[in-house]
Amino acid sequence: MQRRSFLSAAAAALALGATPALAADLDGMKPVTLRLAHVVNEKDAYQVAAVAFRDLVAERSGGKISVEIVPNATLGDERTLLEGMQIGSIDMGLITNGPVANFVEEMAVFELPFLFPSREAAYGVLDGEIGQELLDKLADVNLKGLAYAERGFRNLTNSRRPVATPADLDGLRIRVMENPVYTDSFRALGANAIPMAWTEALTAMQQGTIDGQENPVGVVYSFKLNETQKYMTMTRHTYAPAVFVMGMPTWSKLPEAAQQIVVEAAHDAAATERAFNADMEAQQLDELKAAGMEVNETPDLTAFQEAVAPVYEKYGERFGDTLTRIRAELN
């Protein structure tokens, strides 16, 4: 699977006329170690992306660049990681797009519910001109956007009852990412949306202070959320990218050849993680069902889409030209 992804990315680079950086281009560079942080555990797809990035960078730099992976929110939640990157206390991370959008508001356009009909449609936008423009905007807040991996299509889980329509969400306390688009979307659906860092959400589910959350199948599986969440609804309400991000203080210290290696490795590692998610989702869903989780694979998606119409009314003008261009690409 990884080999297929790497070859595909390499072919794309050649098609664009890109010249890959070589270890020989780093002659004279002192060895450097980059710490790459993320907030999930070693079973999660983020770890797959991080390991692929680490190995690619080591190989392509001839060992001049090594990567230390720091998982499990050891260095803080995603907002804390981004703030650390800005000041140079953290080198880089793999961060869910929602928290990144708190630093560059335009990136929240990807959080709009039911925007992307498929993974492939999302990849076309993210890996194209629009996606690159938004990555480049991170430079305005002292961050360097490298590439889009993915968190994936998000689904609803809860501990109280089956959910088939928005009416079933009435009164449920649902954890959402600390991003206003998510908060407004779930309030429009009738839930009591509670913005909360992921590390806090895990404890809150165990203690019963929240009823549910929304995340891709891979997260539900890797964190064994079936132990506290009996019901899953395959709403696929949002496709969530994840971003390989580096702090500008770290980026600016790297020679140009090293920067090129880092960017190319991030793109190829993202392709590996995407393939992993696609390959594993059905298997993980089957295992969750076997463990006793009740999964509704046919909710009334039309009702869900109609219920979030006010979110587009509120944010359509804010995202303006970017949203218009994304819709044009999708049609």
C-alpha positions as a Python dict, from the first residue, in 0.01 Angstrom:
ca = {
    (1, 'M'): (0, 0, 0),
    (2, 'Q'): (274, 245, 91),
    (3, 'R'): (476, 160, -219),
    (4, 'R'): (174, 227, -440),
    (5, 'S'): (123, 568, -277),
    (6, 'F'): (486, 671, -307),
    (7, 'L'): (502, 575, -676),
    (8, 'S'): (182, 767, -746),
    (9, 'A'): (317, 1080, -579),
    (10, 'A'): (648, 1049, -759),
    (11, 'A'): (473, 1017, -1093),
    (12, 'A'): (270, 1328, -1018),
    (13, 'A'): (585, 1521, -933),
    (14, 'L'): (752, 1418, -1258),
    (15, 'A'): (441, 1518, -1451),
    (16, 'L'): (470, 1865, -1302),
    (17, 'G'): (833, 1888, -1397),
    (18, 'A'): (948, 1882, -1035),
    (19, 'T'): (1309, 1791, -962),
    (20, 'P'): (1335, 1595, -637),
    (21, 'A'): (1592, 1711, -385),
    (22, 'L'): (1878, 1469, -325),
    (23, 'A'): (2088, 1389, -20),
    (24, 'A'): (2391, 1515, -214),
    (25, 'D'): (2234, 1861, -212),
    (26, 'L'): (2273, 1867, 167),
    (27, 'D'): (2654, 1850, 166),
    (28, 'G'): (2777, 2078, 442),
    (29, 'M'): (2448, 2074, 631),
    (30, 'K'): (2475, 1981, 997),
    (31, 'P'): (2243, 1697, 1100),
    (32, 'V'): (1914, 1816, 1246),
    (33, 'T'): (1637, 1645, 1442),
    (34, 'L'): (1279, 1765, 1399),
    (35, 'R'): (1015, 1687, 1660),
    (36, 'L'): (680, 1606, 1499),
    (37, 'A'): (390, 1612, 1745),
    (38, 'H'): (30, 1497, 1721),
    (39, 'V'): (-248, 1442, 1973),
    (40, 'V'): (-364, 1087, 1901),
    (41, 'N'): (-229, 743, 1984),
    (42, 'E'): (8, 513, 1796),
    (43, 'K'): (-279, 311, 1646),
    (44, 'D'): (-423, 615, 1471),
    (45, 'A'): (-376, 704, 1103),
    (46, 'Y'): (-186, 1018, 1210),
    (47, 'Q'): (87, 788, 1336),
    (48, 'V'): (91, 612, 999),
    (49, 'A'): (147, 949, 832),
    (50, 'A'): (410, 1052, 1086),
    (51, 'V'): (609, 729, 1049),
    (52, 'A'): (597, 749, 670),
    (53, 'F'): (721, 1109, 686),
    (54, 'R'): (1000, 1018, 929),
    (55, 'D'): (1123, 732, 713),
    (56, 'L'): (1105, 926, 385),
    (57, 'V'): (1292, 1224, 525),
    (58, 'A'): (1566, 1004, 669),
    (59, 'E'): (1608, 817, 340),
    (60, 'R'): (1600, 1119, 112),
    (61, 'S'): (1829, 1328, 329),
    (62, 'G'): (2085, 1051, 373),
    (63, 'G'): (2028, 1069, 746),
    (64, 'K'): (2094, 1443, 767),
    (65, 'I'): (1735, 1504, 880),
    (66, 'S'): (1585, 1281, 1147),
    (67, 'V'): (1234, 1305, 1286),
    (68, 'E'): (1127, 1229, 1641),
    (69, 'I'): (755, 1154, 1666),
    (70, 'V'): (579, 1272, 1982),
    (71, 'P'): (221, 1132, 1992),
    (72, 'N'): (-58, 1126, 2252),
    (73, 'A'): (-79, 1503, 2308),
    (74, 'T'): (242, 1477, 2511),
    (75, 'L'): (332, 1833, 2410),
    (76, 'G'): (-23, 1968, 2440),
    (77, 'D'): (-351, 1989, 2250),
    (78, 'E'): (-359, 2097, 1886),
    (79, 'R'): (-393, 2468, 1955),
    (80, 'T'): (-101, 2450, 2198),
    (81, 'L'): (108, 2269, 1935),
    (82, 'L'): (40, 2539, 1678),
    (83, 'E'): (126, 2814, 1924),
    (84, 'G'): (449, 2632, 2007),
    (85, 'M'): (538, 2613, 1639),
    (86, 'Q'): (485, 2986, 1603),
    (87, 'I'): (746, 3064, 1867),
    (88, 'G'): (984, 2781, 1780),
    (89, 'S'): (942, 2564, 2089),
    (90, 'I'): (785, 2288, 1874),
    (91, 'D'): (917, 2209, 1526),
    (92, 'M'): (618, 2066, 1348),
    (93, 'G'): (299, 1867, 1380),
    (94, 'L'): (14, 1690, 1209),
    (95, 'I'): (-290, 1895, 1302),
    (96, 'T'): (-659, 1854, 1225),
    (97, 'N'): (-784, 2130, 997),
    (98, 'G'): (-1043, 2261, 1246),
    (99, 'P'): (-786, 2395, 1495),
    (100, 'V'): (-566, 2521, 1208),
    (101, 'A'): (-863, 2727, 1088),
    (102, 'N'): (-856, 2917, 1417),
    (103, 'F'): (-529, 3066, 1294),
    (104, 'V'): (-627, 3116, 927),
    (105, 'E'): (-1004, 3159, 912),
    (106, 'E'): (-1031, 3087, 539),
    (107, 'M'): (-927, 2726, 600),
    (108, 'A'): (-1255, 2673, 784),
    (109, 'V'): (-1424, 2659, 444),
    (110, 'F'): (-1331, 2289, 441),
    (111, 'E'): (-1532, 2238, 760),
    (112, 'L'): (-1864, 2329, 596),
    (113, 'P'): (-2102, 2034, 626),
    (114, 'F'): (-2166, 1813, 324),
    (115, 'L'): (-1929, 2018, 108),
    (116, 'F'): (-1739, 1725, -44),
    (117, 'P'): (-1931, 1428, -191),
    (118, 'S'): (-1630, 1194, -189),
    (119, 'R'): (-1268, 1158, -84),
    (120, 'E'): (-1158, 1197, -444),
    (121, 'A'): (-1348, 1524, -479),
    (122, 'A'): (-1178, 1655, -165),
    (123, 'Y'): (-833, 1550, -288),
    (124, 'G'): (-887, 1736, -614),
    (125, 'V'): (-947, 2063, -429),
    (126, 'L'): (-689, 2018, -153),
    (127, 'D'): (-407, 1913, -384),
    (128, 'G'): (-487, 2183, -638),
    (129, 'E'): (-455, 2558, -659),
    (130, 'I'): (-712, 2640, -392),
    (131, 'G'): (-557, 2408, -135),
    (132, 'Q'): (-209, 2545, -196),
    (133, 'E'): (-327, 2904, -168),
    (134, 'L'): (-470, 2830, 176),
    (135, 'L'): (-155, 2649, 289),
    (136, 'D'): (45, 2955, 182),
    (137, 'K'): (-173, 3180, 400),
    (138, 'L'): (-31, 3008, 709),
    (139, 'A'): (289, 3206, 651),
    (140, 'D'): (96, 3515, 764),
    (141, 'V'): (77, 3365, 1115),
    (142, 'N'): (436, 3237, 1128),
    (143, 'L'): (350, 2883, 1021),
    (144, 'K'): (446, 2682, 713),
    (145, 'G'): (177, 2461, 558),
    (146, 'L'): (341, 2159, 396),
    (147, 'A'): (67, 1921, 276),
    (148, 'Y'): (-281, 1789, 344),
    (149, 'A'): (-318, 1449, 501),
    (150, 'E'): (-665, 1365, 630),
    (151, 'R'): (-877, 1306, 933),
    (152, 'G'): (-1146, 1189, 693),
    (153, 'F'): (-1524, 1186, 674),
    (154, 'R'): (-1670, 1243, 1017),
    (155, 'N'): (-1959, 1047, 1166),
    (156, 'L'): (-2167, 1084, 1479),
    (157, 'T'): (-2150, 860, 1786),
    (158, 'N'): (-2341, 880, 2111),
    (159, 'S'): (-2417, 680, 2423),
    (160, 'R'): (-2790, 744, 2458),
    (161, 'R'): (-2994, 645, 2151),
    (162, 'P'): (-2995, 562, 1781),
    (163, 'V'): (-2987, 867, 1555),
    (164, 'A'): (-3150, 855, 1212),
    (165, 'T'): (-3269, 1214, 1167),
    (166, 'P'): (-3174, 1556, 1309),
    (167, 'A'): (-3474, 1531, 1545),
    (168, 'D'): (-3298, 1245, 1722),
    (169, 'L'): (-3016, 1483, 1819),
    (170, 'D'): (-3243, 1705, 2025),
    (171, 'G'): (-3083, 1762, 2365),
    (172, 'L'): (-2778, 1541, 2307),
    (173, 'R'): (-2453, 1690, 2438),
    (174, 'I'): (-2212, 1646, 2148),
    (175, 'R'): (-1843, 1732, 2164),
    (176, 'V'): (-1722, 1923, 1858),
    (177, 'M'): (-1384, 2064, 1767),
    (178, 'E'): (-1303, 2412, 1889),
    (179, 'N'): (-1412, 2571, 1564),
    (180, 'P'): (-1724, 2785, 1513),
    (181, 'V'): (-1833, 2611, 1191),
    (182, 'Y'): (-1861, 2279, 1376),
    (183, 'T'): (-2039, 2441, 1668),
    (184, 'D'): (-2292, 2616, 1445),
    (185, 'S'): (-2346, 2303, 1234),
    (186, 'F'): (-2440, 2085, 1529),
    (187, 'R'): (-2652, 2352, 1689),
    (188, 'A'): (-2839, 2379, 1359),
    (189, 'L'): (-2897, 2003, 1381),
    (190, 'G'): (-3051, 2046, 1725),
    (191, 'A'): (-2768, 1916, 1942),
    (192, 'N'): (-2614, 2085, 2241),
    (193, 'A'): (-2275, 2139, 2073),
    (194, 'I'): (-1987, 2161, 2319),
    (195, 'P'): (-1648, 2278, 2182),
    (196, 'M'): (-1374, 2083, 2358),
    (197, 'A'): (-1016, 1966, 2305),
    (198, 'W'): (-990, 1597, 2217),
    (199, 'T'): (-797, 1503, 2530),
    (200, 'E'): (-1074, 1653, 2743),
    (201, 'A'): (-1343, 1486, 2534),
    (202, 'L'): (-1208, 1138, 2608),
    (203, 'T'): (-1243, 1198, 2981),
    (204, 'A'): (-1585, 1360, 2939),
    (205, 'M'): (-1718, 1055, 2750),
    (206, 'Q'): (-1591, 822, 3019),
    (207, 'Q'): (-1750, 1033, 3291),
    (208, 'G'): (-2075, 1080, 3101),
    (209, 'T'): (-2060, 1459, 3105),
    (210, 'I'): (-2108, 1455, 2727),
    (211, 'D'): (-2325, 1212, 2531),
    (212, 'G'): (-2134, 1190, 2207),
    (213, 'Q'): (-1885, 1318, 1956),
    (214, 'E'): (-1817, 1316, 1582),
    (215, 'N'): (-1510, 1171, 1413),
    (216, 'P'): (-1410, 933, 1135),
    (217, 'V'): (-1437, 557, 1180),
    (218, 'G'): (-1061, 531, 1232),
    (219, 'V'): (-1072, 750, 1541),
    (220, 'V'): (-1368, 562, 1687),
    (221, 'Y'): (-1176, 240, 1632),
    (222, 'S'): (-830, 342, 1751),
    (223, 'F'): (-963, 500, 2070),
    (224, 'K'): (-1213, 217, 2135),
    (225, 'L'): (-1497, 465, 2162),
    (226, 'N'): (-1741, 174, 2139),
    (227, 'E'): (-1667, 121, 2509),
    (228, 'T'): (-1851, 445, 2593),
    (229, 'Q'): (-2048, 511, 2271),
    (230, 'K'): (-2307, 247, 2184),
    (231, 'Y'): (-2445, 413, 1870),
    (232, 'M'): (-2281, 533, 1548),
    (233, 'T'): (-2457, 714, 1264),
    (234, 'M'): (-2278, 727, 928),
    (235, 'T'): (-2361, 1089, 855),
    (236, 'R'): (-2031, 1158, 677),
    (237, 'H'): (-2124, 1518, 746),
    (238, 'T'): (-1781, 1672, 701),
    (239, 'Y'): (-1461, 1575, 525),
    (240, 'A'): (-1183, 1692, 757),
    (241, 'P'): (-833, 1744, 622),
    (242, 'A'): (-529, 1729, 845),
    (243, 'V'): (-230, 1951, 783),
    (244, 'F'): (140, 1883, 807),
    (245, 'V'): (252, 2213, 962),
    (246, 'M'): (595, 2343, 1054),
    (247, 'G'): (678, 2653, 1254),
    (248, 'M'): (844, 2929, 1051),
    (249, 'P'): (1127, 2956, 1306),
    (250, 'T'): (1222, 2596, 1225),
    (251, 'W'): (1146, 2617, 852),
    (252, 'S'): (1363, 2926, 802),
    (253, 'K'): (1667, 2749, 951),
    (254, 'L'): (1658, 2471, 692),
    (255, 'P'): (1855, 2511, 367),
    (256, 'E'): (1647, 2516, 50),
    (257, 'A'): (1731, 2156, -45),
    (258, 'A'): (1621, 2036, 299),
    (259, 'Q'): (1298, 2235, 270),
    (260, 'Q'): (1225, 2063, -61),
    (261, 'I'): (1283, 1720, 91),
    (262, 'V'): (1049, 1803, 380),
    (263, 'V'): (768, 1924, 152),
    (264, 'E'): (795, 1627, -84),
    (265, 'A'): (804, 1382, 205),
    (266, 'A'): (496, 1545, 360),
    (267, 'H'): (303, 1507, 33),
    (268, 'D'): (404, 1142, -5),
    (269, 'A'): (332, 1061, 361),
    (270, 'A'): (-10, 1220, 323),
    (271, 'A'): (-81, 995, 23),
    (272, 'T'): (19, 692, 233),
    (273, 'E'): (-215, 789, 516),
    (274, 'R'): (-505, 852, 278),
    (275, 'A'): (-460, 507, 128),
    (276, 'F'): (-441, 353, 476),
    (277, 'N'): (-769, 516, 576),
    (278, 'A'): (-946, 402, 261),
    (279, 'D'): (-821, 45, 299),
    (280, 'M'): (-897, 14, 669),
    (281, 'E'): (-1234, 184, 715),
    (282, 'A'): (-1457, -112, 620),
    (283, 'Q'): (-1254, -354, 831),
    (284, 'Q'): (-1261, -122, 1133),
    (285, 'L'): (-1635, -70, 1097),
    (286, 'D'): (-1692, -447, 1091),
    (287, 'E'): (-1486, -489, 1407),
    (288, 'L'): (-1679, -214, 1584),
    (289, 'K'): (-2006, -386, 1494),
    (290, 'A'): (-1871, -719, 1615),
    (291, 'A'): (-1782, -551, 1945),
    (292, 'G'): (-2147, -453, 1991),
    (293, 'M'): (-2167, -104, 1842),
    (294, 'E'): (-2498, -32, 1668),
    (295, 'V'): (-2426, 137, 1335),
    (296, 'N'): (-2688, 315, 1126),
    (297, 'E'): (-2550, 318, 772),
    (298, 'T'): (-2860, 473, 614),
    (299, 'P'): (-2961, 786, 808),
    (300, 'D'): (-3184, 1046, 643),
    (301, 'L'): (-2901, 1248, 490),
    (302, 'T'): (-3141, 1475, 302),
    (303, 'A'): (-3289, 1587, 633),
    (304, 'F'): (-2941, 1649, 774),
    (305, 'Q'): (-2838, 1852, 469),
    (306, 'E'): (-3155, 2062, 484),
    (307, 'A'): (-3105, 2129, 855),
    (308, 'V'): (-2758, 2282, 806),
    (309, 'A'): (-2870, 2526, 536),
    (310, 'P'): (-2843, 2818, 785),
    (311, 'V'): (-2471, 2743, 823),
    (312, 'Y'): (-2416, 2816, 454),
    (313, 'E'): (-2625, 3132, 486),
    (314, 'K'): (-2404, 3248, 772),
    (315, 'Y'): (-2065, 3155, 628),
    (316, 'G'): (-2125, 3175, 253),
    (317, 'E'): (-2036, 3542, 234),
    (318, 'R'): (-1743, 3503, 473),
    (319, 'F'): (-1578, 3241, 253),
    (320, 'G'): (-1694, 3420, -62),
    (321, 'D'): (-1476, 3358, -363),
    (322, 'T'): (-1306, 3051, -214),
    (323, 'L'): (-1635, 2869, -161),
    (324, 'T'): (-1754, 2970, -508),
    (325, 'R'): (-1435, 2832, -665),
    (326, 'I'): (-1460, 2505, -469),
    (327, 'R'): (-1820, 2455, -581),
    (328, 'A'): (-1722, 2528, -940),
    (329, 'E'): (-1454, 2258, -924),
    (330, 'L'): (-1696, 2009, -775),
    (331, 'N'): (-1962, 2062, -1043),
}
